[in-house]
């Protein structure tokens, strides 16, 4: 009983009473390793983005590690806020400088990051434009010797100009349509791998024309009729017939089928305009090329027959 009473008195006492204060006799608690905190809470995205870019730029970084860093950066800028931070972090000039990197994989990677960042993102589009990113991407599209790199450049350009009237205006002012047409006319380098580039080119043309014709969108938010008229007047229909001829020579059933689907969509969209219909009717090579594609690859051309007849 005495022992129980002593325990009660001791545990009920405060530090200011007669009971002895408890003291720590062991080592002071260790501070958590910052790496452990990062693992638990996650590092700031801005820090991760900067590290990715540093890795890409460092001469001693192995190519495989640079590719991983670019993949990580691309995933980070899928977040709109992170993409907007490329400007404040001064990363646009650094990315654009890599468009001419010696390694095709790096050129492709930075263009992929750029295209993802500017897609449907007005703030990132403004920063990209200020850094003259469109001009740099168009130079790659018009001159890079590797088709896969040019395809990524087209992705970047397309992401910037679709749904962006100001961006499209810059594209036209910088001879973007002419660059695209020349690319379709003369595939450089690995011509056998041009399917993706052709698909994306005709899809972009179709999308821009459909944006221009979309009456439900306010005029200030869509291209004017100058866009489809320019496409018709520049000779894209003749170029389309030439591309069909190349595909017949290459004799790639799978690739030709995929590209033809986009070509048909482009011609149908263009044929919905007066100037486009006129250009299609005046292209003597087009009906024959379409017929040969239909016969060679067993394609359905019934929709096109309405504008080719």
C-alpha positions, 0 to 999 in steps of 0.5 A, a space after each residue: 500500500 505504501 509503495 502504491 501511494 508513493 507511485 501516485 504522488 510521484 506521477 501526480 507531481 508537476 515539475 515545480 513540485 518536490 518530485 524530481 524532474 525527469 531527464 534524458 540520458 540518451 543521445 539527442 534525437 537525430 535530424 531526418 535526412 533531407 533525402 528521406 523527407 524528399 522521399 516522403 513529401 516529394 521534391 518541388 517540381 521546379 527543382 526536378 525540372 531544373 535537374 532534368 535540364 542540367 542532366 541533358 546539358 551536361 557533357 558527361 551525362 550518358 545519352 541513355 540518362 539524357 533520354 530518361 531525363 527528357 522523359 521525366 521532364 516531359 511528364 512533368 510539363 504535362 501539368 499546366 502549372 509546371 509547363 507555365 513555370 518553364 518561363 520563370 525558370 528560364 528554361 525555354 532558351 535552354 530547351 530551344 538551344 538543344 533543337 540543334 544538339 548533335 544527338 537525334 534522340 536529344 533533339 527529338 526529346 526537347 521538341 517533344 517536351 516543348 510540344 507537350 508544354 505549349 499544348 492548350 496552354 496560352 501562358 506557355 505559348 506566349 513564353 515559347 513565342 517570346 523565346 522564338 521557339 516557333 522559328 527554331 522548330 520550323 527550321 528543324 522541320 525544314 532541314 533536320 536530316 532525321 525524319 523522326 526528329 522532323 516528326 517531333 518538330 511538327 508535333 511541337 509546331 502543331 501543338 503551338 498553332 492549333 486553337 491559337 490564332 496568334 500562333 497560327 498568324 506567326 506560323 504563316 508569317 514565318 512561311 510555315 505553310 511553305 515549309 510544310 509543303 516542301 517537307 511533304 514534297 521532298 522527304 529527306 533521309 529515311 524516306 521509308 519511315 515517313 508515314 508518321 510525318 505524312 499522317 501528322 502533316 495532313 491531319 494538321 492541315 485538315 484540323 486547321 481548315 476545320 477550325 476555320 470553317 467551324 461556325 460555332 466558334 467565335 471569329 476571333 478564336 479561329 482562323 479566317 478563310 485566308 487559311 484554307 484559301 492559302 492552302 489551296 493557292 499554294 498548291 497543296 492539292 498538287 503536292 497531295 497527288 505527288 505524295 500519293 504517287 510516292 506511296 504507290 512507289 513505296 508499296 507499303 500497304 499498312 503505311 499507305 492506308 494510314 496516310 490515305 485516311 488523313 489525306 481523304 480527310 484533308 481533301 474533304 475539308 478543303 473541298 468544302 470551300 470554293 477555292 479548295 474545290 476549284 484546286 481539286 478540280 484543276 489537279 489532273 493527277 489527283 483522280 488517277 492517283 486516288 484510283 490507283 490507291 484504291 486498286 492497289 491497297 483495296 481502299 474505300 474512296 467513296 467519300 472522295 468520289 463526290 468531290 473528284 467527279 
